[in-house]
Amino acid sequence: MAKLDYYRQLIREIITNHTKIPYTYGDIAFETVFDAERDRYLLMILGRENKRYEHGCLIHLDIINDKIWIQRDGTERGVAEELVEAGVPKSEIVLGFKSPELRKDTEFAVF
């Protein structure tokens, strides 16, 4: 399987697995958004927590220039750790939510 096909499959699997973890507070549902044409993958939350409506992005991953960019990671464990455990080299993962200046101080790719 080609590298990018593997990354796409892995990302969908990771995000789908997160939909199986019950949300601790309120009546919150998960919604996956997989845009394979643009290589954009999201896990959205929506519902009610107490009387307040919640809608937001829990996970946002993109594939840009053959690397996995983590744009948003609202998980406790960390999507980067899940990717590394699945065999993705740290040099292929960009922590997009960090500024380029701070990325150089991580073990992951800068761009």
N, C-alpha and C positions, 0 to 999 in steps of 0.2 A: 504494500500500500504506500502510495506517495506520501511524503511528509505532510503536505498541506491537507490532504484528505484525512490523514490520521489526526491532525490538530483539530479539524472541523468535527470529526466524530467524538474525539475526547472532550472538547468543549461542550458539545451538546449533552454528552453523558454526565459531565460534572454538574452542569446547570440543572439537568433533569433530576439528578440525585438530590439536589438541594430542595426541590419541590416536595420531596417525601419527608422532610424534617418539619414537624409541626411548629407553627409560629407560637411563641410563648404567650403573647398577650393579644386579646381581642379576637375578633372574627376576621382573620386575614387570609386571603387566598393568594396563590402564586400564579403567575402567568409568564410563560416563556415566549420570547420573541427571537426567532432564528431567521436572520436575513443572510442566506448563503451567497446571494449575488454580490453583496457588499462585504461579506465576512464580518458581520456584526451580530453579536449574541447577547441577549439580556435576560435577566430574571427580574420580573416586576412583582411588587406586592400591592395588593389593593383590598380594601375592606374597611371595617370599623374597629377602632380600638377605643373602648368606652363609647362616648358619643361623637368622637372625632373621626372623620373620614381620612384614611391613609391611602396614599398612592405614591409610589416611588420605585426607584431602581435599587435592587439589592446587589446585583452583579451585572457588570457590563464588560464584555471582552470583545476585542477586535483582532483580526489578523491583518497586519499592515507590514508590507515588505517582508513577508515570510516569517514574521515574528508575532507572538501572541502578546498583545497589549492589554494589560489589566487597567481599565479606565475607572472602574468602581468595584470595590470589594467590601461589602458590608457583612461578611461572614466572620464568625468567631475564629475559625481555624486558619483561614487564608487560602484563597484559590491558588496562589503561587506555590504553596507547599503541595497542594494536590497535583498540580501540573508536574512539579519536580518528581514527586513519588511515582507518577505515571511514565516517567522517562524523558520528559522534556528538559533539555539542557537549560541551565539558568541563562546562558548566553542567548537564548531564543525567547526569553520572557522580559517584557518591558513593563515596569511599574509606572504606567502612564499617569496615575493620580499623583505622582511625586514630580516635583520640578526637575528639569534636566540637571540642575546643579546638585540636587540631592541624590539623584539616581546614580551618579558616579561613585557615591559612597556605599552603594549596595553591592550585593554579589550578582545582581542581575544586569541585563543589557541596558545601555543608556539610550540607544535608538534602534 
